[in-house]
């Protein structure tokens, strides 16, 4: 279900968080379209935090990569990366209003990034919204092989360490299925969301002031 809202209505961080708590989220048609649509899919994508799958090849990559992973270091660069054209998409839904709204959420601690660096160069990452014990993944990108996969592994490790109960992916893609993502009906999703919103989780349960190693991330996934 998608409802187009008035182009001139301001969406504040408080309004956006209330929308997430109701199971809806905004998207734009394109980067050039200032209008936003409220989306509530009939089938909602989630990654079960206790059913996250990491292949042996990816685990080896995460453990041995020379890339480093930080969180909440450069939100603007991450959303810019997510808005770039990629082989699987030639246009983006991330318009100026999306950038501004999620930047405002980031400024008050409800939006987070996982960032992958080659030296000082950002080569991949993701961002999403945290509310209660729920995390809502928004978008990810990579500029080198496996960078977004490494970011996702580190995200799930952090969510597990921090006591999160729900990882919402909005939709399930063939790529996310390889990690264990599944579709759940809307009614079931709302029950899961209600449970996840009761209580608090800690995105900073793993250190945020230094890079987390691949071994540290993987250790969270075998508990």
Phi and psi in degrees as a GROMACS rama.xvg file:
@    title "Ramachandran Plot"
@    xaxis  label "Phi"
@    yaxis  label "Psi"
@TYPE xy
-137.171  128.641  UNK-2
-118.169  124.925  UNK-3
-83.9294  123.469  UNK-4
-93.0775  161.941  UNK-5
-60.2143  132.039  UNK-6
-54.9013  -30.2221  UNK-7
-97.7188  -0.17987  UNK-8
-78.1391  127.022  UNK-9
-79.6746  133.003  UNK-10
-103.019  110.159  UNK-11
-85.7929  164.688  UNK-12
-55.8789  -39.1325  UNK-13
-64.0978  -42.4813  UNK-14
-62.4102  -42.1795  UNK-15
-65.7425  -41.7554  UNK-16
-65.5083  -37.7333  UNK-17
-64.6876  -36.1017  UNK-18
-64.0049  -46.2644  UNK-19
-59.785  -39.6126  UNK-20
-65.2623  -21.9746  UNK-21
-93.9302  -2.30448  UNK-22
90.7087  17.1301  UNK-23
-122.074  158.344  UNK-24
-148.499  156.911  UNK-25
-94.4625  149.802  UNK-26
-144.005  158.572  UNK-27
-110.829  156.954  UNK-28
-69.0679  -39.9009  UNK-29
-160.882  171.443  UNK-30
-64.4834  -24.2067  UNK-31
-93.0345  -7.4006  UNK-32
-97.2006  117.446  UNK-33
-74.8242  -13.4164  UNK-34
-75.8316  152.87  UNK-35
-120.22  152.68  UNK-36
-117.106  135.423  UNK-37
-86.0872  125.869  UNK-38
-114.357  135.032  UNK-39
-140.332  90.7002  UNK-40
-64.8344  147.215  UNK-41
-69.3146  -32.3218  UNK-42
-117.657  124.835  UNK-43
-108.177  134.025  UNK-44
-82.4017  133.757  UNK-45
-138.342  156.263  UNK-46
-110.005  110.965  UNK-47
-60.6436  122.989  UNK-48
-66.0738  -26.4765  UNK-49
-93.5072  1.54141  UNK-50
-122.149  20.1467  UNK-51
-70.301  129.867  UNK-52
-109.154  127.29  UNK-53
-120.314  120.085  UNK-54
-65.8815  158.697  UNK-55
-62.6404  -34.8055  UNK-56
-65.7144  -44.9497  UNK-57
-68.0528  -38.6948  UNK-58
-59.3935  -41.317  UNK-59
-63.592  -40.6803  UNK-60
-63.7627  -46.077  UNK-61
-59.9778  -38.9553  UNK-62
-74.375  -33.5313  UNK-63
-109.5  -6.14752  UNK-64
-61.6567  144.442  UNK-65
-80.6647  -7.26186  UNK-66
-69.0409  149.875  UNK-67
-114.839  152.406  UNK-68
-122.375  124.125  UNK-69
-119.488  166.067  UNK-70
-126.346  148.884  UNK-71
50.8203  43.2706  UNK-72
-101.913  -40.4788  UNK-73
-150.997  79.9297  UNK-74
-58.8679  -44.7695  UNK-75
-60.8228  -39.1851  UNK-76
-68.4637  -35.2669  UNK-77
-67.2938  -47.4051  UNK-78
-68.4995  -29.334  UNK-79
-64.9687  -41.6271  UNK-80
-63.8193  -40.2901  UNK-81
-65.8637  -24.5582  UNK-82
-87.544  -7.80593  UNK-83
-68.9207  146.392  UNK-84
-60.3636  148.433  UNK-85
-141.317  165.036  UNK-86
-54.7252  -32.6622  UNK-87
-87.6867  -5.08787  UNK-88
-153.099  136.438  UNK-89
-103.332  -0.572584  UNK-90
-148.018  163.464  UNK-91
-117.942  153.841  UNK-92
-93.9596  -1.88506  UNK-93
-85.2177  100.467  UNK-94
-98.0949  -177.152  UNK-95
-61.5283  -36.5027  UNK-96
-67.4954  -40.3369  UNK-97
-60.0578  -46.5371  UNK-98
-57.1774  -46.6077  UNK-99
-68.4363  -41.3894  UNK-100
-64.4265  -46.2467  UNK-101
-75.7044  -27.8853  UNK-102
-63.2379  -39.8724  UNK-103
-63.5194  -39.9824  UNK-104
-64.2654  -39.9497  UNK-105
-60.519  -41.6291  UNK-106
-64.0124  -26.0899  UNK-107
-104.48  10.5351  UNK-108
87.3347  12.7183  UNK-109
-106.705  3.34267  UNK-110
-129.268  137.298  UNK-111
-133.091  155.961  UNK-112
-122.479  150.563  UNK-113
-119.561  124.356  UNK-114
-123.628  133.766  UNK-115
-113.385  127.803  UNK-116
-122.044  144.123  UNK-117
-108.015  99.0844  UNK-118
66.9039  -120.688  UNK-119
-102.139  7.77396  UNK-120
-97.75  123.949  UNK-121
-73.0597  120.673  UNK-122
-119.604  1.52031  UNK-123
176.469  167.263  UNK-124
163.578  -173.919  UNK-125
-155.749  165.181  UNK-126
-143.164  158.3  UNK-127
-168.439  177.047  UNK-128
-108.965  136.418  UNK-129
-112.45  138.334  UNK-130
-153.934  118.956  UNK-131
60.2637  -126.696  UNK-132
-106.603  25.1113  UNK-133
-113.609  142.651  UNK-134
-124.744  130.136  UNK-135
-111.636  102.454  UNK-136
-69.2489  133.775  UNK-137
-104.16  -53.1305  UNK-138
-162.199  158.073  UNK-139
-142.337  164.395  UNK-140
-153.21  163.267  UNK-141
-146.497  146.47  UNK-142
-115.277  -13.2172  UNK-143
-132.302  158.553  UNK-144
-55.8216  131.821  UNK-145
73.8592  1.4937  UNK-146
-63.1569  -41.9563  UNK-147
-70.587  -31.8947  UNK-148
-66.471  -41.5188  UNK-149
-61.7671  -42.5133  UNK-150
-60.5109  -41.1952  UNK-151
-66.8234  -42.1972  UNK-152
-58.8458  -45.1647  UNK-153
-66.3137  -35.7997  UNK-154
-61.9246  -51.4352  UNK-155
-62.1944  -38.4054  UNK-156
-59.7269  -42.5323  UNK-157
-68.4392  -39.8456  UNK-158
-65.264  -41.1392  UNK-159
-65.9254  -42.5779  UNK-160
-64.2101  -32.6591  UNK-161
-90.0669  2.28354  UNK-162
82.0152  22.0755  UNK-163
-71.9723  152.828  UNK-164
-116.796  -16.8171  UNK-165
-139.874  129.931  UNK-166
-119.604  105.044  UNK-167
-90.9541  126.391  UNK-168
-107.418  4.704  UNK-169
69.9603  -64.1062  UNK-170
-128.299  160.527  UNK-171
-103.104  125.991  UNK-172
-108.484  161.522  UNK-173
-54.6163  -36.8817  UNK-174
-62.2334  -47.601  UNK-175
-68.8532  -29.0417  UNK-176
-59.0408  -32.7684  UNK-177
-65.2022  -18.703  UNK-178
-96.7437  -0.518046  UNK-179
103.958  7.34361  UNK-180
-63.7223  143.247  UNK-181
-138.235  158.499  UNK-182
-89.5834  139.673  UNK-183
-127.097  143.836  UNK-184
-61.9876  155.585  UNK-185
-55.8997  -44.4466  UNK-186
-62.7826  -42.3905  UNK-187
-66.8105  -39.6492  UNK-188
-59.2789  -42.6226  UNK-189
-64.1952  -35.0096  UNK-190
-66.1908  -42.2899  UNK-191
-64.9855  -40.503  UNK-192
-64.4762  -44.5544  UNK-193
-59.1776  -41.8743  UNK-194
-65.9972  -40.8485  UNK-195
-69.7017  -29.05  UNK-196
-76.3072  -16.4114  UNK-197
-85.2708  107.771  UNK-198
110.833  175.968  UNK-199
-122.73  147.93  UNK-200
-122.5  169.82  UNK-201
-130.014  103.707  UNK-202
-64.7907  -23.19  UNK-203
-96.4497  20.9093  UNK-204
-62.8955  -36.8488  UNK-205
-88.1164  150.905  UNK-206
-54.7772  143.752  UNK-207
-113.317  -5.87032  UNK-208
-97.6065  5.85905  UNK-209
-153.243  161.439  UNK-210
-66.7012  142.577  UNK-211
-91.9258  131.266  UNK-212
-74.4552  161.808  UNK-213
-62.348  -37.9873  UNK-214
-63.6517  -39.6783  UNK-215
-64.0822  -41.9909  UNK-216
-64.7124  -47.518  UNK-217
-63.9055  -31.7965  UNK-218
-61.9321  -30.7304  UNK-219
-71.2438  -21.4901  UNK-220
-91.4029  -5.23376  UNK-221
-111.005  5.6195  UNK-222
